Amino acid sequence: MKKYTTILIFLIFVSCLESKEDRIIRKLNSELETRGLEIDTIITHNTTEIIISPKENKEMGTVVPLYEFSDVENQDSLDLLISRKADKLEAWYALPEWNDKRDIFSPWLRKNFNDPQSEIYKHRLTPNYILTFNHSNTKTHRPSTIGKRLLNHWGITEKEFKDWSWNHLNLLYDQQSELVKINFKGRELLHLKCHSEHHQHTLIFSESFKKEASKNMGYPFYIILNKNFPVYLSKKGDLEFLKESLAEIESEIKQSDIFPTELLTYTENGIEVSEIE
């Protein structure tokens, strides 16, 4: 009995030494671990911030400031608040079901990276550029990059995912977009119009887009890619004209926003990507 009393006194003593911040972090981590999440990093500067991520994917961290909890004095209320926060994070990171998400994949251009630990599914365009596929949670609007974890969850192979994604992208282009000819200062350009602006910078990688554009312009044709302005296509002889005229074509675009990052060159053999200086 004396032994147990001594242990109890020791635990009470240790708990008294533990700061409120430490107790919050310990309780939060305990709640997260039961939900497949964990505290990845604790950043202490002017304030303390906690980076939380799924145990199997460190690339999807969410920052939670400690001050969300520190003002709560009552321990029961604090525990409840932490538990509810963990529930929200679990819902945020919940894996989508295939039938719910298969219609809203989007390929995005990014520079290639060599990370042996990465499970992200990559479609190689050039040695330096790749496409990654993303989906957006319709409830939380959280974008996620498709990787092996999701493919395993869905029970599909990379080939099945690839075939579905490209076929769906072609269908989306056929149903929701059109190429419109415009004449600007005596030059003929093409403008990609979509039902949703969100799709403009993804549909340009569909085979249906490439076929229709090449019928109108021949090869090669060009796109100056920048998230700040819509998609315009030009022939080789009009490329410099397009670079110089974007701000005039789209009057709502500020000149300061015209910072083209990549030039996409479409040829019969595929798409070449280069940086614009």
DAWO-V96680 format. One record per pair of residues at least 24 apart in sequence whose ideal C-beta (glycine too) atoms are under 8 Angstrom apart, sorted by the first residue. I is the first residue (numbers start at 1). GAP is how many residues later the second one is. Records with the same first field share a line. If there is no record, write none. Layout:
BEGIN
I=GAP + GAP
END
This chain:
BEGIN
20=50
21=27 + 45 + 49
24=42 + 45 + 46 + 54 + 58
25=25 + 41
27=51 + 52 + 55
28=41 + 54 + 57 + 58
31=51 + 52 + 54 + 55
32=54 + 57
34=52
35=51 + 52 + 54 + 55
36=54 + 57
37=49 + 52 + 53 + 56
52=37
54=39
56=93
57=62 + 90 + 92
59=59 + 61 + 86
60=33 + 84
62=27 + 30 + 31
64=25
91=48 + 49
92=45 + 48 + 50
93=49
95=54 + 55 + 58
96=39 + 41 + 48 + 54
97=57
98=56 + 57 + 58
100=38
101=34
102=62 + 66
103=65
104=31 + 32 + 34
105=28 + 29 + 30 + 41 + 60 + 63 + 64
106=27 + 28 + 29 + 30 + 92 + 93 + 96
107=24 + 25 + 26 + 27 + 58 + 62 + 95 + 98
108=24 + 25 + 26 + 93 + 94
109=92 + 96 + 116 + 153 + 164
118=29
119=28 + 29 + 30
120=25 + 26 + 27
121=24 + 25 + 26 + 27 + 30 + 37 + 40
123=39
125=145 + 146 + 148
126=145 + 146 + 147
128=145
129=133 + 144
131=74
133=28 + 32
166=40 + 41
169=33 + 34 + 36 + 37 + 39
170=36 + 37 + 38
172=27 + 31 + 34
173=30 + 33 + 35 + 36
174=34
177=26 + 32
179=33 + 34 + 37 + 54
181=35
182=67
184=61 + 64 + 65
185=56 + 60
187=47 + 51 + 54
188=47 + 50
189=43 + 44 + 45 + 49 + 53 + 60
190=26 + 27 + 31 + 42 + 43 + 44
191=39 + 40 + 41 + 42
192=38 + 39 + 40 + 41
197=33
200=30 + 31
201=24 + 26 + 30
204=27 + 60
205=66
210=56 + 61
213=53
214=52 + 54
219=47 + 48 + 49
220=45 + 46 + 47
221=45
222=41 + 42 + 43 + 44
223=40 + 41 + 43
224=36 + 38 + 39 + 40 + 52
225=35 + 36 + 37 + 38 + 39
226=32 + 33 + 34 + 35 + 36
228=25 + 29 + 30 + 31
229=24 + 28 + 29
243=33
END
